[in-house]
Amino acid sequence: MNRRLRTATAAALLLGLAAAPAATALAAPAPAASASAWTTTGPDAAALRAGLAGLPDRDATAALVRVGGNGRWSGTAGVRDLRTGAPALDHARFRAGSTTKVVTAALVLQLAAEGRVDLGAPVGTYLPGLLPASFTEPVTVRHLLNFTSGIQPGRDFGSTVEEGYPHRFETLRPQDVVADGLAKGPAHAPGSRQVYQNIDYTILGLLIEKVTGDSYAHQAEVRIFRPLGMTGTSFPRAGDPRIHGAHHRGYQLMDGKPVDVTEWNMTDRFAAGDMISTTRDLERLLVALFRGRVVPEPQLQEMFTVPDIPGATRSAGLQRLKGAGPGGRDIWAKTGSRPGFHTVIAATRDLSRTLVYSVNSTDAKGDGMKIVQRFGLAAFNR
């Protein structure tokens, strides 16, 4: 696959992109980007520096980027608060969104390695009575892991940031989200289609709690965060809308103006997207995971196995960007977005190139093409 085709493939798969959003300038001082390059080989440092230049701008207020593998590069730019203009922090915490699903998948696969969960067993084995009679075919744990369950999305506070904003301090329990989705009946036969959605991983979070007799957040802490030294990673207490510790403010453009959306109750996202983390911690997770230090073989192969279904690109917790990396290598990635925060973790299977970034995008739940062009493609273009 030639370089131009790899670039187009990476962009399309990474974010499911469409046209770029309307642009509006942000009024704030723009401190110079700080960046460091440890080698002169590896990632395209010039392109990465260019991506950071000029922040804050109409698309983002801050960015934290870490590239590793054969050659390392890191950079920080922008401001942590538009009101004060204080410069961005390289250790800032942020809402990691759906990169949470990587942790959830890893926890389920750990339980499978311990013989406590059978991936081929119906989910009702572990959550008795969960599926109503309308589900005539069994939904297995593996169907949930690879987004082929056929379960429909449950209740939310709106499909856009603007719709959800008035409800940002309200609590929607994961159990209620799941009950609402299941009440709709199946969208398709389990295993016949792959549809990316949160509800599969919300159910997996409930399964983890049932099997272990412990909270999902505590299991993530003792099994993954603590062993890997992920000291900046946590889950908020249910109903808590704040990000504790040093962090950047997140903004969403509404009616052409940046609105602060940092405080937001993410209880309904649970095991599908509630995590708070740092770029350092997510890089640690990514490298340890790919090296087999989080999930043992053969269960780890579930994270690098895409079901044989037309159009499928996702495995257990990750997405394959086929041939999109340097030398035509596949990239395995996961994106995450919550209002004001856009995150990506990505790597080649051999870890010859890794990428973690958090960008305070002003349309984090929208298009995303400009963000991935600035940071995602620049990290993998050679």
Secondary structure by P-SEA (a helix, b strand, c coil): ccaaaaaaaaaaaacccccccbbbbbbccccccccccccccccaaaaaaaaacccccccccbbbbbbbccbbbbbccccccccccccccccccccccccaaaaaaaaaaaaaaaccccccccccccccccccccccccccaaaaaacccccccccccccccccccccccbbbbaaaaaaaaaaacccccccccccccaaaaaaaaaaaaaaacccaaaaaaacccccccccccccccccccccccbbbbbbbbcccccccccccccccccccccccccaaaaaaaaaaaaaccccccccccccccccccccccccccccccccccccbbbbbbbbbbcccbbbbbbbcccccbbbbbcccccccccccaaaaaacccccccc
